[in-house]
Structure formats: C-alpha cells, structure tokens
C-alpha cells in the first residue's frame, strides 16, 4: 500500500518540490534526504512491474536497465505500467540514465527526473579517456549496450542519442545538425587532454564522421573514428557501385526463377519488376522530405509516438545527406554478410576518407551486434582505442 492513497493522489504527494532540476549525469541524492517511507513504497510498486514487464531479464531487480538487454518495446510497457500505477510518466531517457529501481524510486519521490541530454553513460571509468558511441537512426542506445559491455577500455564509455525521445524537443532532420549537437555535448564534458574516440553504427557512422570533422576543426584530440557497417543512402552511391548492386539483384532473381514453373516465374518477374522500379526511383527521385518519408524503404510504423517522430526525422536526415570527402582516417568494421539492401561500404569510404582500415567482423548487418559476433567486434574495437 502507498500510504492508502491512489496513484493519482500519490502523484500529487510526490509532485515537484521546488528543488532545482538535476544536471546531466547527476546522481540522485542519498535516500535519507527524502521521505524514505515513500521511497520504499514506490520501490514496492516498481519491483513487480519491473519483473513482469522485463520478464526473465528483469528478475535481478538491482540490475541497471541498460545492462539486461531489453528493447524499447519492453521499456515502453514498463513506463506505461508505472504511469498506470503511480500517475507519473518516466521519460525514456531518464529511465536509461537512472537505470535502477532504487534510483528511479528516489527520482519519483523527489518528483524530479534528469533533464534530457544527448549523453548517456554506458560504463564508468577513468575520466581522462573516453569513447563516444553514436546511436543508429532510432536515436536509442539500447542496441549498442551489449557492444559497450564487451569493449575493453579503461576510460568512460558514453552513448550519444538524439533529442526528441522524451518529447522535450523537435527531432533533428539533418546529420550536420545532429553532429553539432553531439560535438557541443562532447566538448562540454571532455575537458582533458585525452583522445576523443568515436564509433557509430550504421546511420550513426555518418553522424560520427561529421562529429569528428567538427571536433578536428576545433583542434580537439581525435583518436579512433570507427564506422560499424555504415554506408550512405543509395542515391549517393558511386554510379559503378549502384549498377553493380542492380546487376547482383537481377542475377539473384533470375536464379530464383529457374527453379519455378513458368506461371510462377512470370508472377515473380512482375513483382520484382515493381521492386526494380522502386530501386531506380530511389536513385533518381528527390530525397525524402517531411511529405514523403512514409514512402521510404526504411519507414516503420506503429512505434511509440516520440520514437516514431525521431525515427521519421532520421529517415529525412539520412536520405538527404550526401557525405563530403574528409581528411580523416577511419576504421570500417565490416560485417561478413553485409546488409542485404545495401552496397559494399568499402567502395564508398575509399572514395571519401583519407585512409580506410578494413576490419572484417562475422555476422550480418544485424547479427554483428549480437553474441557471439559482438564479442569479436568489441575485441577489434578495443585493440584500436587510444
């Protein structure tokens, strides 16, 4: 029981107490600074919700949410369940930054969550060295937590995620704007002489390069610039690479048709002709904008509303970004099986970067972030960090 009050009246009891908002990365104060009875009561509500919504992975109630490999679906259900019980909605980025039931309970008791920030600490360490991991187009760091956990590095590991996930700001629709936001956040936190190491997965790799370009222009010490299976939108592929992919897809379809009956082969040819038309359209038509992103091959509907807006904005940013040549030396961590919808990223970065080290990693574009492939990827990254 929560002092025999309903969730809504509890919300009133736990409303803002006039204390200043928490700074990014701040630690919630000691429990004895608050009403410990209320904190205990909030924990009594959160524990069964945590276990129910996170399932088998949530049985350790002392674990950090970023360390138990749960996705955005389970996190959203947990946030919804807490709101139904307590009448207070936890911002998604606050859940990721606070992370534990104890810290969440103290924040709810105080009625003050950490303000939204592009920085999320994935793993603590020495503050004179840092690795910054750029999230992919969803803007969320969840898919990179397993990777961060396996990287051997004495410094801190920070994730960079996009604004708008809490509904606190309009999502950004250009990669240069995202890069400026991230670069400002890094400069504000990284004041020592140690190297700034950057890695980005998929879409995040394009942002990573722009962040490194901005920081390098301001004479910040740049270490590793790592791209994990990152490539530009196909509208901006080299013409030879685009034609190679078209021919490869056509040959694969012809091979499939040889195993079919003539009527089935004809139906298959008609269906694949439409796909080929879309392929040419992506090359020739204008990039996705606010009025057309729902027609993108990358569009996914039905997401949590704020996440939907951030992902939609990322589609616009990705399809409108034609990466410029850079004087950076980059390391491309390339999956063995690649992205079935993409091109060979080696051909792109050899044209754009001053130098490219190619590091093969087992798995596909998706499975390279899962065990056992992610352990190989983490080891290769660890060997190149400064």
ABEGO torsion letter per residue (X at the ends): XBGGBBAAAAAAAABBAGBBBBBBGBBBBBAAABBAAAAAAAAAAAAAAAAAAAEAAAABAABBAAAAGBBAAAAAAAAAAAAAAAGBBBBAAAAAAAGBAAAAAAAAAAGBBBBBBABBBABBEBAABBBBBBBBAAGBAAAAAAAAAABBBABBBBBBBBBGAAGABBBBABAAAAAAAAAAAAAAABABABBBBBBBBEAAAAAAAAAAAAAAAAGBBBBBBBBBGBBBBAAABBAAAAAAAAAAAAAAAAAAAAABBAAAAAAAAAAAAAAAAAAAAAAABBBBBAAAAAABAABBBGBBAAAAAAAAAAAAAAAABBBBBBABBBBBBBBAAEBAABBBAAAAAAAABABBBBBBBBEBAAAAABOAAAAAAAAAAAAABX
